[in-house]
Amino acid sequence: MTKEEIFELYTQAVCDRFKVTANTQLFKKTKQREVVDARYTLYYMCSKRPMRISRIQRFMHNKGYDIAHSCIIYGVNQMSDMIKSDEDYKDLIKELEDYAVQLT
């Protein structure tokens, strides 16, 4: 499975879980909390796969969402902090990873 296919699976899993749409919410400029959390979760999952930040940035760009390298790193760090401080986020990541496997 290619990194792009993995990105697509993670995108679908995150959108399903957070109840956001990819084209009209996830890949559009918005600061709505649920959309931002979904993006941060996507960045985190991809980076832990491992996927290079530049590759995540390119995949986001291909979907119409231009984002700086530093913003992706910030999102990964924010999600890492949330996981360390709240067990529910760790469970969320595990749930999403399991769900993405079922999508294949």
C-alpha positions in Angstrom: 0.0 0.0 0.0 1.4 3.4 -1.0 1.7 6.4 1.4 -1.0 8.2 -0.6 -3.4 5.2 -0.2 -2.7 5.3 3.5 -3.3 9.0 3.6 -6.7 8.4 1.8 -7.7 5.7 4.3 -6.8 7.9 7.3 -8.7 10.8 5.7 -11.8 8.7 5.4 -11.5 7.2 8.9 -11.0 10.7 10.4 -13.8 12.2 8.5 -16.2 9.4 9.5 -15.2 9.6 13.1 -15.4 13.4 13.4 -18.4 13.6 11.1 -16.8 16.1 8.8 -16.6 16.0 5.0 -13.3 16.0 3.3 -14.0 18.3 0.4 -16.2 20.9 2.1 -14.7 20.9 5.6 -11.4 19.1 6.2 -9.6 20.5 3.1 -11.1 24.1 3.4 -9.7 27.0 5.5 -11.8 27.0 8.7 -11.0 27.2 12.3 -14.0 25.3 13.6 -12.8 23.2 16.5 -14.1 19.9 15.3 -12.5 20.4 11.9 -9.2 21.5 13.4 -9.1 18.5 15.7 -9.8 16.3 12.7 -6.9 17.8 10.8 -4.5 17.5 13.8 -5.6 13.9 14.2 -4.9 13.2 10.5 -1.5 14.8 10.7 -0.6 12.8 13.9 -1.7 9.5 12.4 0.2 10.1 9.2 3.4 11.2 11.0 3.3 8.2 13.3 2.9 5.8 10.3 5.7 7.2 9.6 5.1 9.6 6.8 7.3 12.6 6.2 5.9 16.0 7.0 6.7 17.2 3.4 4.6 14.3 2.0 1.6 15.1 4.3 2.0 18.7 3.1 2.0 17.6 -0.6 -1.1 15.3 -0.1 -2.9 18.2 1.6 -2.0 20.5 -1.2 -3.2 18.0 -3.8 -6.6 18.1 -2.0 -6.7 21.9 -2.3 -5.5 22.7 1.2 -2.2 24.7 1.3 -0.6 24.4 4.7 2.9 25.4 6.0 5.3 22.7 7.1 5.4 24.3 10.6 1.6 24.2 10.9 1.6 20.4 10.4 4.3 20.0 13.0 2.3 22.2 15.4 -0.8 20.0 14.8 1.3 16.8 15.5 2.7 18.3 18.7 -0.8 19.5 19.8 -2.2 16.0 19.3 0.8 14.4 21.1 0.2 16.7 24.1 -3.5 15.8 24.1 -2.6 12.1 24.0 -0.2 12.4 26.9 -2.8 14.3 29.1 -6.0 12.4 28.1 -6.3 8.7 27.7 -9.4 9.2 25.5 -7.2 10.6 22.8 -5.0 7.5 22.9 -8.1 5.4 22.6 -9.3 7.5 19.7 -6.1 7.0 17.7 -6.3 3.2 18.3 -9.9 3.2 17.2 -9.2 5.2 14.0 -6.2 2.9 13.1 -8.4 -0.2 13.6 -11.2 1.4 11.5 -8.7 2.3 8.7 -7.6 -1.3 8.5 -11.2 -2.4 8.1 -11.6 0.0 5.2 -9.0 -1.8 3.2 
